[in-house]
Amino acid sequence: MNEMPKVLVAASSRILILSILRAGSSYGYKILQTVKLLADGEWSCSDGLIYPVLHKMENEKLIISSWEKIGPSRKRKYYTITEKGIKALEKSVSEWKFVDFTLKKSMGGKVCQKNII
């Protein structure tokens, strides 16, 4: 697959991040690498996209962050999903499943067969 359109990456970034964090706390770079791994290298988010999304979700109380020392003079910011974030994820998954279901029906020709178009 070619590079994913930015609008699709942006639209799906929240659910991807929340899904990854539901599996356990993580930090920005590792989240980026996990997205790339899940998509078999075909899809990746950029730093310029993920960090504003993380900050926005933190402001919305969907995730919380904490700094952890990883060396004598280095710290790393870890993100953890909250209960509110889990509920938002469950709602988003339901919405995306509906979109997926509807798209699959439309691509299967059922729309044209019913003379809707």
N, C-alpha and C positions, 0 to 999 in steps of 0.2 A: 504494500500500500504506500502511496505517496504521502508526503507530509500532511498531517491532519489540519484542516482549516482552523484558524485561531478562534473563531467563534464557537466551534464545537469543543475545542480544548477548554476554553473559558467556561462554557456551559456545564461541562462534566467535571471540572476540576474539584469542586466542593465534594461531590459524592465520592470521587476517587480518594481524596485526602481523608475524608471521614472513614471510608472503608479501610484504608491502610491503618489509620490510627485505632480503629476498633480492634485490630489484631494486636496492638501494643504501642506504647509510646515510641516516637521516632523524631528525628531531626530533619530539617529542610532538605539537605543534600540526599539523605537516604530515602526520603519520600520521592524525590525526583528519580532516583535510581530504581526504586520499586515500580514506579509507573512505567518506566522504560522496560524493565524486566517483564512485567505483566503483559505488556504489549509486544513482546518478542522483538524489542528494539525498533518497532515501527512507529512508535508514538512517544513523544517526550514533551514534558513541560519545561519551560525555561525558568531561571531564577526570577526574571522580571514578572512572571505570572504567579508563581507559587507563593512568594513571600507576601505580596499584598493580599492574596486570598487567605493565607494563614493569619495575618494580622486582623483582617476583617472578621474571620471566624472567631478569633480570640475576643474581639470587641463584642461579638454577638453571644459570647459565653458558650459557644459550641465546643471549644477546645480551651485548654489552659496550657501555660508554658512554664518551664522552670529551667534554670541554668544548672548544668552539671560540669564539674571539673573533670577534664579528660587528660590532663597532664599538669606539669608543675606550674605552667603559666597560661594554660588554655582552658576555655570553657566552651560548652556547646549548649544551644538552646533546644530542649526537648519539648515536644507537643504531646498532649494527652487528650483524648476525647472525653467530654463530660456527659452526664445523663441527658442534658438538653441536646447535645450533639448526637447521641445515639437515637433519640426520638426523631431528630431532623433527618438523620441518615435513613431510618426506617421509612419515613414519609417520602424521601427522595427516591428510594429504591422502588417503592410502590408506583410512584409517578413515572419513573423511567421504564418500569415493566409495562405499564400501560402504553407508553410511546412505542416501545419495542413491539408489543403485540399489534398495535395499530399499523405500524410500518410493515410488519410481516404480512398482515392481511392485505394491505394495499399493493405490495410487491408481488403477491400471489395472484393478482388479477381479480380478486373478489370485488373490488370497487367497480371495475369496468363491467363485470358480469352482472352486477345488480343495476346497471344503468344509472349509477349515481353521478357519473361524470358524463 
